[in-house]
Amino acid sequence: MTIRQRIPLAMAADKTVYPESDGKPMAESDLHREIMFWIIHLLQRFFAGQRVYVSGNLLIYYEQGNPRKSVAPDCFVVWGWKRGCGPSTSCGKKARRRRWFSR
């Protein structure tokens, strides 16, 4: 079975480089980091089995073509999006890598 993800033509033509890190530390303290992980895990369990993506401390670009317009929230929820199928990590690419490394 092949999984394909349709990327809008405007996104496919966009040659902007979006950094994967903002260089800032993940959490201000051990307590902050533990609470952040706890909340993410709790929400993942709450939404288990649904098409909901829960994560945190990832760069989110909110203006196409402008890599300076980004946020990295401690936790966020995206409804209607399957875990691991983001535009930068498409399901098809991940499936091909899994097949390649399982040889």
N, C-alpha and C positions, 0 to 999 in steps of 0.2 A: 504494500500500500504506500502510495506516495502522498505526502502532505505538502500542499503548495500554499504559499501566502501571497496574496495579491498586494503589491505595493503601488500606491497611486503614482501616476506618471510624474507628477511634480516632485515627489520624493525621490524617484529613481533618477531624475535628472539633476538633483541637488548634489553638488560636488563639495559642499562645505565639510570641513573636518571638525568633528565634535569630539573634544577630549573625553577620555573615560575617567579622569580623576580631576578634582579641583585642588589637590594638594593640601587640603585641610584635614586635621585629625578627625577620626570617626566620632568620637564622643569626648565630652569634656572631663569625665571622670569614670571610674569603674562602675559606680552606681548608675550613672546615665547610660552606659553601654549595656548593663544588665537589664535595666528597665526597657530599653529600646528592643533588645532581643526578646524579652518576655512578651511585650506587646505584639511584636511581629508574629511570634509563634502562636500566641493566643488567637489572633485574627486568622492566621492560616488554618488553625483547627476549627474555628467558628465557620469559615467559608469552605471547608473541605467538601469536595465533590461538586462544587459550583464553578462556573467559568469566571473566577475572580482571581486576580493576581495581587498578592500582598508582599510587600518588601519594604526596604528602608535603606537609607544612606546611599542611594544611587542618584547619579546626576540625571535630572529630568530637564530637557530643553523645551522651553515653552514658546519659542519664536523661531520658526524655520529659517535657516540661513544665518542665524546670529548665535555663534557658540558662546557668547558672553551672557546670554539670557538663559540662565539655568538656576535650579535650586536642587538641594540634596536633603529632602525631609527625613526626619528620623524614621518615619513610618508613612506608608501610603497604600491606598487600595484602588485598584482599577477593575471595574466591573466589565464583564464581557471579554476578558483577555485571559488566555490560558498561560499558566506559568511556563517560562522558558521559551516563549514565542515572541519575543520583542523584535523590533526591526533590526537591531544590531546582532541578534542571535536568532535568526529565523529557524523555524522548525526543520525545514529542509536541510539546512547546513548542519544542524546538530545531528539529524538522523544519518546523514552521509558520514560525519565524523565517527559516530558510534559504530557504523558498519565497518569503516576502515580500521578502527582500533580494536575491534573484536576479532579480527582475522588472526 
